[in-house]
Amino acid sequence: MELDKIRLDAESEIEAAGDMKALEDVRIKYLGKKGIITAALKGIGGLPKEERPAAGGKINEVKAVIEDDIDLMLKRIQDREMAERLNKEYIDITAPGRRPGLGHLHPLTIVREEMTDIFTGLGFSIAEGPEIEYDHYNFEALNIPKDHPARDLQDTFYINDNIELRPHTSPVQIRTMEKQKPPIRIIVPGRVYRSDDIDATHSPVFHQMEGLVVDKGVTMGDLKGVLSLFARQLFGEETKTKFRPHYFPFTEPSAEMDVTCVSCKGKGCRVCKGTGWIEILGSGMVHPKVLAMSGIDPEEYSGFAFGMGIDRIAMLKYGIDDLRLFFENDMRFIKQF
């Protein structure tokens, strides 16, 4: 076995390799599964037993030399190709840079900020609270005891008997009244959760904005004035409002507020089902029991509260007919805003 000749031939061919492909061909020829060195190692079995150790050692020595030579040549070729690439490349450092693309506000963010601006302009401050909430704040302090039928309407996500994902932002009203003496004037924008099936108008995760005013002498007239002004600023000065009696456990009296249909301006269309009106929020005078449970004397103070779905208002404002579009993160949809 002429191992010295194999080593010299390999070194010559490695030196002659001008690029990566040629070097890889040499590697396969000598070190591949069917290569010369591999065949030599397999042939050791045919030698006399006493010659095998020396032959194996010599073959592995030649193999190591070839591997080192290949690694060295690989580094030389890589360095040469990098130098050639750098010589060919030209960077004009005086050329203007590419302007990075600006992001787009989500339509829910746009509407929430617009609603917030309207209410803060009326003197409201923003309050926040936990999304994982105690049953006391979610229900009991809002005049909804455990056996109250209104609980069946909430479809609440329960963590245990005492803790739930909040189904509305109303718990923040209770927390605020417990900590702050009147006068109180807050809005509470935030994410809420209900066990709803996902479709074009329902989602287990959506967004609400709650409002609360507590002071001496607050009346239903104040409620109507604030919410009518809000509707005109949000949907346009020509917008009209209508209040209909309703029931909520935490307000008395209670009312739902309708606004002139934003699509047909009150003429009647598919969106408003021909009525010319669309319901956008629930409201009412804070129930005396709710005030009392929060540590506020209902004989001295009164207040009003309201709550509305930010998602629903965004759908009305922009003519969006599928709630799921808000949560799919499709940039084609987001870029329209």
Summary of the structure (lengths in Angstrom):
residues: 337
radius of gyration: 38.1
end to end distance: 78.1
largest distance: 113.4
contacts: 968
relative contact order: 0.10
helix: 45%
strand: 20%
